[in-house]
């Protein structure tokens, strides 16, 4: 008896400690992508304008315009993308719902076959399918998980994705503009702040991935720095040509 109780306690402890991070990316993907895109694109835009020998005012206007245009573009694109994906999923759920209503016996056999394919004994698979099919909504959820790989109760929200993208892009794009708004008249403070922001974002992303914080941070810093360097060179070239 004591052994059984000990095993049960260990099972509970394992269940409580065995947790996973959120890998669906409902908020993480648009937030991270928005912040990185805001930092890199606005830094590149501002360095390109500055490389063309433009004055401080032109660089600030370009940075603020890039922030506004990029944030609205990201939000609109993310909303449309997620809404389209959700509408596709809902259409497939409607198809499955109709099949369950018109051909319940066939759908029950299909579910039993899925469990058999995973190694469940045929008799047990048929009994499990029969019991799960009693409730139409539960049956729909099970079929959606097994056949479509989706959870009908956990579909991504277009509004959440759009707001997340807008806010994160605006925050990222604000960083290179901030030194100018605080009185800077040369480019290097903006570049420094933006590169530090890129490193911090990369290090933060490492908290929810398997990468080390310094690798992720340096990778983002290198990519952002390369983009800024190329656009500065192009801005200088075009400025000289004009």
FILO-761344 format. One line per 2 residues: for each residue x, y negated, z negated of N, C-alpha, C, O, CB. Coordinates in pm, whole numbers. Glycine has a CB too. Layout:
REM residues N
X Y Z X Y Z X Y Z X Y Z X Y Z ~ ...
***
This chain:
REM residues 242
83 121 0 0 0 0 86 -125 0 59 -222 71 -94 -1 -122 ~ 193 -121 -82 283 -237 -91 352 -262 42 375 -376 81 387 -216 -202
385 -149 111 452 -164 241 359 -229 342 400 -316 419 499 -27 294 ~ 232 -186 341 134 -244 433 115 -392 407 110 -472 500 -1 -171 421
105 -429 278 87 -570 243 209 -652 286 196 -765 333 62 -586 92 ~ 328 -592 269 450 -664 309 452 -686 459 486 -795 505 576 -586 265
415 -581 537 411 -595 682 309 -699 726 333 -776 819 380 -461 747 ~ 194 -701 657 92 -801 690 142 -941 663 117 -1034 740 -36 -774 611
213 -957 550 267 -1089 516 370 -1133 619 374 -1250 657 330 -1087 376 ~ 454 -1040 664 554 -1074 765 488 -1111 896 535 -1201 967 650 -958 786
379 -1042 929 306 -1074 1053 248 -1214 1048 255 -1289 1146 195 -973 1077 ~ 191 -1251 933 135 -1385 917 243 -1490 926 226 -1593 991 60 -1397 785
357 -1462 859 468 -1559 862 521 -1577 1003 552 -1688 1044 581 -1513 768 ~ 532 -1465 1079 578 -1474 1217 481 -1554 1302 522 -1636 1384 598 -1335 1276
351 -1529 1283 250 -1602 1359 256 -1750 1330 242 -1832 1421 111 -1547 1328 ~ 276 -1788 1202 280 -1929 1165 404 -1998 1220 399 -2116 1255 276 -1944 1013
517 -1923 1229 642 -1984 1275 658 -1976 1426 739 -2049 1484 759 -1918 1207 ~ 583 -1889 1490 599 -1866 1633 513 -1966 1709 400 -1935 1749 562 -1721 1672
566 -2085 1729 494 -2190 1800 571 -2231 1924 693 -2211 1932 471 -2312 1709 ~ 501 -2286 2019 562 -2331 2144 533 -2478 2165 433 -2532 2117 510 -2248 2263
623 -2542 2239 600 -2681 2277 500 -2689 2390 476 -2591 2461 732 -2749 2318 ~ 441 -2806 2405 342 -2827 2512 415 -2829 2645 496 -2917 2672 263 -2960 2490
385 -2729 2731 451 -2720 2860 358 -2754 2976 397 -2746 3092 508 -2581 2880 ~ 234 -2793 2945 140 -2826 3052 174 -2957 3119 144 -2976 3237 -1 -2831 2997
237 -3051 3044 278 -3175 3105 169 -3273 3131 186 -3365 3211 345 -3148 3229 ~ 53 -3258 3066 -57 -3349 3088 -19 -3493 3064 -60 -3580 3141 -172 -3312 3001
58 -3520 2961 102 -3657 2934 251 -3674 2961 295 -3783 2996 72 -3695 2790 ~ 329 -3565 2944 474 -3578 2951 523 -3613 3090 606 -3702 3106 539 -3451 2905
471 -3543 3190 522 -3565 3325 500 -3708 3374 596 -3772 3417 456 -3469 3421 ~ 375 -3762 3368 358 -3899 3416 431 -4002 3330 479 -4103 3382 211 -3934 3419
442 -3977 3198 510 -4072 3111 659 -4077 3142 716 -4185 3157 487 -4036 2965 ~ 722 -3960 3151 866 -3956 3179 895 -4007 3319 986 -4088 3339 920 -3812 3163
817 -3960 3416 840 -4004 3553 818 -4154 3567 893 -4222 3637 747 -3928 3649 ~ 715 -4205 3500 688 -4349 3507 799 -4433 3449 840 -4532 3509 559 -4381 3436
849 -4394 3331 957 -4470 3267 1085 -4467 3349 1149 -4570 3368 984 -4416 3127 ~ 1121 -4349 3397 1242 -4337 3478 1229 -4417 3607 1321 -4488 3648 1272 -4190 3509
1114 -4404 3671 1092 -4475 3797 1094 -4625 3775 1150 -4700 3856 959 -4432 3861 ~ 1031 -4671 3664 1031 -4813 3635 1170 -4868 3614 1205 -4974 3665 946 -4841 3515
1250 -4796 3538 1386 -4840 3512 1470 -4843 3639 1533 -4944 3672 1452 -4749 3409 ~ 1471 -4731 3711 1558 -4720 3828 1514 -4814 3940 1596 -4886 3996 1559 -4576 3878
1384 -4813 3972 1339 -4893 4085 1353 -5042 4059 1394 -5117 4148 1194 -4861 4117 ~ 1319 -5087 3938 1328 -5231 3912 1473 -5275 3897 1509 -5385 3939 1249 -5268 3786
1556 -5192 3837 1699 -5224 3829 1757 -5234 3969 1833 -5326 3999 1775 -5119 3745 ~ 1723 -5138 4055 1774 -5140 4191 1724 -5262 4267 1800 -5326 4340 1734 -5013 4265
1597 -5296 4249 1541 -5414 4315 1613 -5541 4271 1650 -5624 4354 1391 -5425 4286 ~ 1632 -5555 4141 1696 -5677 4090 1842 -5687 4130 1891 -5796 4161 1683 -5681 3939
1914 -5574 4129 2055 -5579 4170 2066 -5608 4319 2160 -5675 4363 2126 -5447 4136 ~ 1969 -5558 4397 1972 -5589 4540 1950 -5737 4566 2019 -5796 4650 1866 -5508 4613
1854 -5797 4494 1829 -5941 4508 1949 -6021 4459 1991 -6119 4522 1703 -5982 4430 ~ 2005 -5978 4345 2121 -6050 4291 2242 -6038 4383 2320 -6132 4397 2157 -5996 4151
2256 -5921 4447 2368 -5902 4540 2358 -5991 4661 2459 -6022 4724 2375 -5760 4584 ~ 2236 -6033 4693 2218 -6124 4807 2245 -6268 4771 2203 -6359 4843 2080 -6111 4861
2315 -6291 4659 2354 -6424 4610 2234 -6511 4575 2242 -6634 4581 2439 -6495 4714 ~ 2121 -6447 4539 2004 -6525 4498 2026 -6580 4357 2105 -6525 4280 1875 -6438 4503
1956 -6687 4324 1968 -6748 4192 1892 -6670 4087 1824 -6572 4117 1918 -6890 4195 ~ 1904 -6714 3962 1841 -6648 3848 1689 -6639 3864 1629 -6536 3836 1876 -6720 3719
1628 -6748 3910 1482 -6751 3923 1432 -6645 4021 1330 -6581 3996 1437 -6889 3969 ~ 1503 -6628 4131 1462 -6529 4231 1472 -6387 4175 1387 -6303 4202 1548 -6543 4358
1576 -6362 4096 1594 -6230 4037 1482 -6200 3938 1428 -6090 3935 1732 -6219 3968 ~ 1447 -6300 3856 1340 -6282 3757 1206 -6258 3826 1131 -6168 3789 1330 -6405 3664
1177 -6340 3929 1051 -6322 4002 1046 -6183 4066 943 -6116 4062 1035 -6432 4111 ~ 1157 -6142 4125 1162 -6009 4186 1138 -5900 4082 1067 -5804 4109 1296 -5987 4256
1199 -5915 3963 1182 -5816 3858 1038 -5808 3808 985 -5698 3790 1273 -5847 3743 ~ 976 -5923 3786 837 -5924 3739 741 -5873 3846 646 -5801 3815 797 -6066 3696
767 -5911 3970 683 -5862 4079 698 -5711 4095 600 -5640 4117 719 -5933 4211 ~ 820 -5663 4082 844 -5518 4091 775 -5444 3978 722 -5335 3998 993 -5489 4088
776 -5503 3860 708 -5442 3744 559 -5428 3771 502 -5321 3754 732 -5525 3617 ~ 495 -5539 3813 351 -5537 3834 312 -5445 3949 221 -5363 3936 300 -5678 3861
381 -5458 4062 347 -5377 4178 369 -5228 4151 286 -5145 4185 429 -5420 4300 ~ 482 -5197 4089 512 -5057 4062 417 -4994 3962 375 -4880 3979 652 -5043 4012
383 -5069 3856 294 -5014 3753 155 -4985 3811 99 -4878 3785 282 -5112 3635 ~ 100 -5077 3888 -31 -5054 3948 -26 -4943 4052 -119 -4863 4063 -83 -5183 4011
83 -4937 4128 97 -4832 4228 107 -4695 4162 45 -4599 4208 219 -4857 4316 ~ 185 -4685 4056 199 -4559 3984 65 -4515 3926 27 -4398 3936 303 -4571 3874
-6 -4608 3864 -134 -4574 3802 -234 -4527 3906 -302 -4426 3887 -190 -4696 3725 ~ -243 -4600 4018 -337 -4562 4123 -302 -4427 4183 -390 -4343 4205 -341 -4669 4232
-174 -4407 4210 -131 -4280 4269 -154 -4163 4175 -199 -4057 4217 15 -4287 4307 ~ -121 -4182 4046 -139 -4074 3949 -287 -4043 3929 -324 -3926 3917 -75 -4111 3815
-370 -4147 3924 -514 -4124 3907 -570 -4044 4025 -642 -3946 4007 -589 -4259 3893 ~ -535 -4086 4147 -585 -4017 4266 -536 -3872 4271 -613 -3782 4303 -540 -4090 4393
-408 -3851 4238 -352 -3717 4242 -419 -3624 4143 -460 -3513 4178 -203 -3723 4215 ~ -431 -3669 4017 -489 -3584 3914 -639 -3565 3937 -692 -3456 3914 -464 -3644 3775
-708 -3672 3983 -851 -3659 4011 -876 -3559 4123 -969 -3479 4115 -911 -3796 4048 ~ -794 -3563 4226 -809 -3468 4337 -784 -3325 4289 -857 -3233 4326 -713 -3503 4451
-682 -3308 4207 -652 -3176 4153 -768 -3126 4066 -807 -3009 4075 -522 -3179 4070 ~ -822 -3213 3984 -934 -3175 3897 -1058 -3139 3979 -1127 -3042 3948 -967 -3288 3799
-1086 -3218 4084 -1202 -3190 4169 -1187 -3056 4239 -1286 -2984 4256 -1220 -3302 4271 ~ -1066 -3022 4282 -1041 -2893 4345 -1068 -2779 4246 -1131 -2679 4280 -897 -2884 4398
-1019 -2796 4124 -1040 -2694 4021 -1188 -2678 3991 -1238 -2566 3979 -962 -2729 3892 ~ -1258 -2789 3978 -1402 -2783 3948 -1479 -2718 4061 -1577 -2647 4037 -1457 -2924 3922
-1437 -2741 4185 -1502 -2676 4299 -1483 -2524 4292 -1575 -2448 4319 -1446 -2731 4431 ~ -1362 -2481 4255 -1336 -2338 4243 -1414 -2278 4127 -1459 -2164 4134 -1187 -2312 4224
-1430 -2354 4021 -1510 -2307 3907 -1656 -2292 3946 -1724 -2199 3901 -1497 -2404 3787 ~ -1705 -2382 4030 -1844 -2371 4078 -1862 -2244 4161 -1965 -2177 4152 -1883 -2496 4162
-1762 -2212 4243 -1767 -2089 4321 -1775 -1967 4229 -1856 -1877 4250 -1645 -2078 4415 ~ -1690 -1966 4127 -1688 -1855 4033 -1818 -1848 3954 -1867 -1739 3924 -1569 -1867 3939
-1872 -1962 3919 -1998 -1966 3844 -2113 -1907 3928 -2197 -1834 3876 -2032 -2111 3802 ~ -2115 -1940 4056 -2219 -1885 4144 -2204 -1733 4159 -2304 -1661 4160 -2213 -1953 4283
-2082 -1687 4172 -2059 -1544 4184 -2104 -1469 4059 -2162 -1361 4068 -1911 -1516 4211 ~ -2078 -1527 3944 -2120 -1465 3818 -2272 -1460 3807 -2328 -1367 3750 -2061 -1541 3698
-2337 -1560 3862 -2484 -1565 3856 -2548 -1469 3958 -2649 -1406 3928 -2532 -1708 3881 ~ -2490 -1460 4076 -2549 -1379 4182 -2506 -1232 4175 -2585 -1143 4205 -2512 -1436 4316
-2382 -1209 4136 -2329 -1072 4136 -2261 -1040 4003 -2140 -1015 4000 -2229 -1053 4251 ~ -2335 -1041 3894 -2273 -1018 3762 -2207 -881 3749 -2102 -868 3687 -2378 -1033 3653
-2270 -776 3807 -2213 -642 3796 -2078 -633 3869 -1983 -574 3819 -2311 -537 3853 ~ -2072 -692 3989 -1946 -689 4065 -1836 -767 3992 -1721 -725 3989 -1967 -748 4206
-1873 -879 3934 -1775 -959 3862 -1725 -886 3737 -1609 -897 3700 -1834 -1094 3823 ~ -1815 -812 3673 -1775 -734 3555 -1678 -624 3596 -1579 -600 3526 -1899 -673 3486
-1705 -557 3708 -1614 -455 3757 -1479 -515 3795 -1374 -455 3772 -1675 -382 3878 ~ -1482 -633 3852 -1359 -702 3891 -1274 -734 3769 -1152 -719 3772 -1390 -831 3968
-1340 -778 3662 -1268 -809 3539 -1210 -682 3478 -1096 -681 3431 -1361 -879 3438 ~ -1287 -574 3479 -1237 -447 3426 -1115 -400 3506 -1019 -349 3449 -1347 -340 3429
-1121 -419 3638 -1008 -378 3723 -882 -459 3691 -771 -406 3696 -1044 -395 3871 ~ -900 -587 3659 -785 -670 3622 -718 -617 3495 -595 -612 3487 -829 -815 3601
-800 -578 3396 -744 -525 3273 -678 -389 3296 -574 -359 3236 -851 -513 3166 ~ -738 -308 3382 -678 -178 3414 -541 -199 3480 -446 -126 3451 -770 -96 3506
-532 -297 3568 -405 -324 3636 -297 -367 3540 -178 -355 3570 -424 -431 3742 ~ -336 -417 3424 -239 -458 3323 -208 -348 3222 -138 -370 3124 -290 -580 3250
-261 -230 3248 -225 -117 3165 -328 -74 3063 -302 17 2985 -103 -146 3096 ~ -446 -138 3060 -551 -99 2967 -620 27 3020 -644 40 3140 -655 -215 2947
-652 118 2930 -720 241 2971 -854 206 3037 -922 113 2993 -742 334 2849 ~ -891 279 3142 -1011 245 3219 -1138 231 3135 -1212 134 3151 -1035 349 3323
-1162 326 3045 -1283 319 2964 -1283 195 2875 -1384 126 2862 -1298 445 2878 ~ -1168 169 2813 -1157 52 2727 -1169 -77 2808 -1231 -173 2763 -1023 54 2650
-1110 -79 2927 -1117 -197 3014 -1262 -228 3052 -1304 -344 3051 -1032 -176 3141 ~ -1338 -124 3084 -1479 -145 3119 -1559 -196 3000 -1647 -281 3016 -1541 -15 3171
-1528 -145 2879 -1601 -188 2760 -1567 -334 2726 -1656 -411 2691 -1568 -97 2641 ~ -1440 -370 2737 -1399 -508 2710 -1466 -602 2810 -1518 -707 2772 -1245 -522 2718
-1465 -564 2937 -1528 -647 3040 -1678 -662 3014 -1734 -770 3031 -1504 -588 3180 ~ -1741 -553 2973 -1885 -558 2946 -1917 -654 2833 -2010 -735 2842 -1938 -418 2912
-1838 -646 2725 -1864 -732 2609 -1834 -879 2642 -1909 -968 2600 -1781 -687 2489 ~ -1727 -904 2715 -1692 -1042 2748 -1792 -1104 2845 -1808 -1226 2849 -1552 -1048 2808
-1860 -1020 2923 -1953 -1070 3024 -2091 -1101 2968 -2178 -1148 3042 -1966 -971 3136 ~ -2113 -1076 2841 -2244 -1104 2782 -2275 -1253 2785 -2389 -1292 2814 -2249 -1054 2638
-2176 -1335 2757 -2194 -1480 2754 -2146 -1537 2888 -2027 -1525 2919 -2117 -1544 2634 ~ -2233 -1600 2968 -2192 -1652 3100 -2077 -1751 3093 -1986 -1746 3176 -2310 -1718 3167
-2079 -1841 2994 -1973 -1940 2985 -1840 -1876 2946 -1734 -1913 2997 -2010 -2048 2884 ~ -1848 -1779 2855 -1725 -1708 2818 -1673 -1627 2935 -1552 -1620 2958 -1751 -1616 2697
-1765 -1566 3008 -1724 -1490 3127 -1656 -1581 3229 -1556 -1543 3289 -1846 -1421 3190 ~ -1711 -1702 3248 -1651 -1798 3341 -1510 -1835 3297 -1418 -1842 3378 -1738 -1923 3352
-1495 -1859 3167 -1364 -1896 3115 -1263 -1784 3136 -1149 -1808 3176 -1373 -1932 2966 ~ -1305 -1659 3108 -1215 -1546 3124 -1175 -1527 3270 -1058 -1507 3301 -1280 -1418 3070
-1274 -1535 3361 -1244 -1519 3504 -1153 -1633 3552 -1064 -1610 3634 -1375 -1517 3586 ~ -1177 -1753 3503 -1093 -1866 3545 -949 -1847 3500 -855 -1876 3574 -1149 -1997 3489
-933 -1798 3379 -797 -1773 3328 -728 -1661 3406 -612 -1672 3445 -801 -1738 3177 ~ -802 -1552 3427 -743 -1434 3488 -720 -1451 3638 -617 -1406 3690 -831 -1314 3463
-813 -1513 3708 -806 -1521 3854 -743 -1651 3904 -669 -1651 4002 -945 -1507 3912 ~ -773 -1762 3835 -724 -1892 3882 -608 -1945 3799 -538 -2038 3841 -836 -1993 3880
-587 -1887 3680 -479 -1934 3594 -504 -2069 3534 -409 -2145 3510 -352 -1938 3671 ~ -631 -2104 3507 -664 -2235 3451 -755 -2217 3330 -819 -2113 3313 -732 -2324 3556
-759 -2319 3247 -848 -2323 3131 -955 -2428 3158 -923 -2547 3160 -769 -2353 2998 ~ -1080 -2388 3179 -1186 -2486 3211 -1203 -2593 3106 -1249 -2703 3137 -1316 -2415 3230
-1167 -2565 2982 -1183 -2663 2876 -1063 -2753 2855 -1063 -2837 2766 -1212 -2593 2749 ~ -960 -2735 2939 -838 -2813 2920 -788 -2866 3053 -670 -2853 3086 -730 -2728 2852
-877 -2927 3130 -839 -2983 3258 -773 -3120 3238 -811 -3193 3146 -962 -2995 3351 ~ -676 -3156 3322 -608 -3284 3306 -702 -3401 3330 -793 -3393 3412 -489 -3293 3402
-679 -3510 3257 -762 -3629 3269 -696 -3731 3362 -584 -3773 3336 -788 -3691 3131 ~ -764 -3772 3469 -707 -3875 3558 -682 -4006 3485 -582 -4074 3512 -800 -3899 3675
-771 -4042 3394 -755 -4169 3321 -633 -4166 3231 -556 -4262 3227 -879 -4199 3237 ~ -615 -4055 3159 -497 -4042 3072 -369 -4049 3154 -273 -4115 3115 -503 -3910 2991
-368 -3979 3267 -249 -3979 3353 -221 -4119 3407 -106 -4162 3411 -267 -3880 3468 ~ -326 -4191 3449 -307 -4325 3506 -258 -4424 3402 -165 -4501 3427 -438 -4376 3567
-321 -4423 3284 -279 -4515 3177 -138 -4484 3132 -58 -4575 3108 -376 -4507 3057 ~ -106 -4355 3120 29 -4316 3080 132 -4362 3181 237 -4414 3143 37 -4164 3062
103 -4344 3310 195 -4386 3415 212 -4538 3416 324 -4589 3428 146 -4338 3551 ~ 100 -4610 3404 106 -4757 3406 191 -4808 3290 282 -4889 3310 -36 -4817 3398
162 -4761 3169 234 -4810 3052 381 -4774 3053 465 -4858 3020 171 -4756 2928 ~ 412 -4651 3090 552 -4608 3088 633 -4677 3198 748 -4715 3175 561 -4456 3104
573 -4694 3317 645 -4765 3423 670 -4910 3383 780 -4962 3399 566 -4760 3556 ~ 566 -4975 3330 581 -5115 3291 689 -5130 3183 768 -5224 3187 447 -5171 3240
691 -5038 3087 792 -5044 2981 931 -5025 3038 1024 -5099 3003 764 -4939 2874 ~ 947 -4927 3126 1077 -4905 3186 1121 -5022 3273 1236 -5063 3268 1076 -4778 3268
1029 -5074 3353 1063 -5184 3443 1091 -5314 3368 1160 -5402 3420 951 -5207 3543 ~ 1039 -5326 3246 1060 -5448 3169 1203 -5459 3117 1255 -5570 3101 964 -5453 3052
1267 -5347 3092 1400 -5349 3031 1503 -5432 3109 1569 -5516 3049 1451 -5209 3016 ~ 1518 -5411 3241 1618 -5493 3312 1579 -5640 3323 1666 -5725 3342 1640 -5438 3449
1449 -5672 3312 1405 -5812 3319 1425 -5882 3185 1443 -6004 3181 1258 -5819 3361 ~ 1421 -5807 3077 1421 -5865 2943 1539 -5957 2917 1516 -6066 2863 1421 -5756 2842
1663 -5921 2950 1774 -6014 2924 1755 -6149 2993 1789 -6253 2936 1904 -5952 2969 ~ 1701 -6149 3114 1676 -6275 3184 1568 -6357 3112 1579 -6479 3101 1634 -6249 3329
1464 -6289 3064 1358 -6360 2994 1407 -6418 2862 1352 -6516 2812 1240 -6267 2967 ~ 1512 -6359 2807 1570 -6408 2681 1681 -6509 2703 1745 -6553 2607 1623 -6292 2601
1705 -6547 2829 1799 -6655 2855 1922 -6619 2933 2002 -6708 2964 1841 -6712 2730 ~ 1943 -6492 2966 2062 -6454 3042 2057 -6515 3182 1949 -6530 3240 2074 -6299 3051
2172 -6549 3235 2178 -6609 3367 2263 -6529 3464 2278 -6566 3580 2231 -6750 3358 ~ 2320 -6418 3416 2401 -6330 3501 2342 -6190 3498 2256 -6159 3416 2551 -6328 3455
2389 -6105 3590 2327 -5974 3609 2370 -5870 3507 2290 -5783 3471 2358 -5924 3746 ~ 2495 -5876 3459 2547 -5762 3383 2468 -5728 3256 2459 -5610 3223 2688 -5790 3346
2409 -5826 3182 2329 -5785 3065 2208 -5700 3105 2172 -5606 3034 2282 -5907 2988 ~ 2146 -5734 3218 2031 -5657 3265 2073 -5515 3302 2003 -5418 3271 1966 -5726 3385
2187 -5504 3370 2237 -5371 3407 2270 -5290 3282 2238 -5172 3275 2362 -5384 3497 ~ 2334 -5353 3185 2372 -5283 3063 2249 -5232 2988 2245 -5117 2946 2454 -5374 2972
2149 -5318 2972 2027 -5278 2901 1956 -5165 2975 1909 -5070 2913 1931 -5399 2884 ~ 1949 -5176 3107 1881 -5074 3186 1952 -4940 3177 1888 -4836 3163 1869 -5118 3331
2085 -4942 3186 2159 -4816 3178 2148 -4753 3040 2137 -4631 3028 2306 -4840 3213 ~ 2150 -4835 2936 2129 -4782 2801 1988 -4722 2789 1969 -4619 2725 2149 -4893 2695
1890 -4789 2851 1754 -4737 2850 1744 -4604 2923 1673 -4514 2878 1659 -4837 2912 ~ 1814 -4591 3036 1814 -4466 3110 1876 -4353 3028 1824 -4242 3024 1889 -4482 3242
1987 -4384 2962 2050 -4282 2878 1957 -4241 2764 1945 -4122 2734 2184 -4334 2821 ~ 1891 -4338 2702 1800 -4308 2591 1682 -4224 2639 1640 -4131 2570 1750 -4437 2526
1627 -4258 2756 1515 -4180 2810 1558 -4037 2840 1486 -3942 2809 1460 -4246 2937 ~ 1675 -4023 2900 1725 -3888 2929 1747 -3808 2803 1713 -3689 2797 1853 -3896 3007
1803 -3873 2700 1825 -3804 2573 1693 -3766 2507 1682 -3661 2445 1907 -3891 2479 ~ 1592 -3853 2522 1461 -3825 2465 1395 -3707 2534 1332 -3624 2469 1371 -3948 2474
1409 -3700 2666 1352 -3589 2741 1412 -3456 2694 1343 -3354 2692 1375 -3608 2892 ~ 1539 -3458 2656 1606 -3336 2611 1542 -3278 2486 1562 -3160 2456 1752 -3364 2584
1465 -3358 2413 1398 -3309 2293 1292 -3205 2326 1259 -3122 2242 1335 -3424 2216 ~ 1238 -3209 2447 1134 -3114 2485 1179 -3022 2598 1097 -2957 2663 1008 -3189 2526
1310 -3017 2622 1364 -2925 2722 1480 -2848 2659 1513 -2868 2543 1410 -3000 2850 ~ 1540 -2761 2738 1651 -2680 2688 1785 -2749 2708 1887 -2695 2664 1652 -2545 2757
1790 -2864 2771 1916 -2933 2797 1965 -3006 2672 1886 -3043 2585 1899 -3032 2912 ~ 2096 -3026 2665 2152 -3104 2555 2123 -3252 2579 2109 -3295 2694 2306 -3080 2541
2113 -3330 2471 2074 -3471 2483 2176 -3551 2561 2138 -3640 2637 2055 -3532 2347 ~ 2305 -3521 2543 2407 -3601 2612 2409 -3570 2762 2432 -3660 2843 2545 -3574 2551
2386 -3444 2799 2383 -3409 2942 2266 -3477 3011 2282 -3538 3117 2373 -3256 2960 ~ 2149 -3467 2950 2030 -3528 3009 2045 -3680 3016 2008 -3742 3116 1906 -3492 2928
2099 -3740 2910 2119 -3884 2909 2218 -3930 3015 2193 -4027 3086 2165 -3930 2773 ~ 2331 -3861 3025 2433 -3899 3123 2383 -3878 3266 2418 -3955 3356 2561 -3818 3101
2303 -3775 3287 2249 -3750 3420 2161 -3867 3465 2174 -3915 3577 2168 -3619 3423 ~ 2072 -3912 3377 1985 -4024 3412 2065 -4152 3430 2036 -4233 3519 1877 -4044 3305
2165 -4172 3345 2249 -4291 3356 2322 -4292 3490 2329 -4395 3556 2351 -4297 3240 ~ 2378 -4177 3529 2452 -4169 3655 2361 -4195 3775 2399 -4267 3867 2519 -4032 3668
2242 -4136 3774 2150 -4156 3886 2106 -4301 3898 2103 -4358 4007 2029 -4065 3871 ~ 2071 -4361 3783 2029 -4500 3785 2143 -4593 3823 2122 -4688 3899 1975 -4540 3650
2262 -4566 3772 2377 -4648 3807 2411 -4640 3955 2447 -4741 4016 2497 -4606 3726 ~ 2399 -4520 4012 2427 -4504 4155 2326 -4582 4238 2364 -4648 4336 2425 -4356 4194
2199 -4576 4201 2097 -4650 4275 2121 -4800 4268 2109 -4870 4368 1957 -4617 4221 ~ 2156 -4849 4148 2183 -4992 4132 2305 -5034 4212 2305 -5141 4273 2203 -5027 3984
2409 -4951 4213 2532 -4984 4287 2506 -4991 4437 2556 -5081 4504 2640 -4881 4259 ~ 2431 -4896 4489 2403 -4894 4633 2321 -5015 4674 2352 -5080 4775 2329 -4764 4672
2216 -5048 4598 2132 -5161 4636 2205 -5295 4619 2182 -5389 4695 2004 -5162 4552 ~ 2294 -5302 4519 2374 -5425 4506 2463 -5445 4628 2475 -5555 4680 2459 -5420 4377
2526 -5334 4672 2612 -5342 4790 2532 -5380 4914 2577 -5461 4995 2683 -5208 4813 ~ 2414 -5321 4929 2329 -5356 5042 2283 -5501 5036 2280 -5571 5137 2208 -5264 5048
2248 -5546 4914 2207 -5685 4897 2319 -5780 4933 2295 -5882 4997 2161 -5711 4755 ~ 2441 -5748 4893 2557 -5831 4928 2579 -5833 5078 2607 -5937 5136 2682 -5781 4857
2566 -5716 5140 2586 -5706 5286 2480 -5786 5362 2511 -5863 5453 2582 -5557 5330 ~ 2353 -5767 5322 2247 -5840 5391 2255 -5989 5365 2228 -6071 5454 2112 -5787 5348
2293 -6025 5240 2305 -6167 5207 2412 -6235 5290 2395 -6348 5336 2337 -6185 5059 ~ 2524 -6164 5309 2632 -6220 5391 2589 -6230 5538 2624 -6326 5607 2760 -6133 5380
2512 -6131 5583 2469 -6132 5723 2371 -6245 5749 2375 -6309 5854 2406 -5999 5761 ~ 2281 -6270 5653 2184 -6376 5667 2250 -6512 5655 2183 -6615 5665 2074 -6363 5564
***
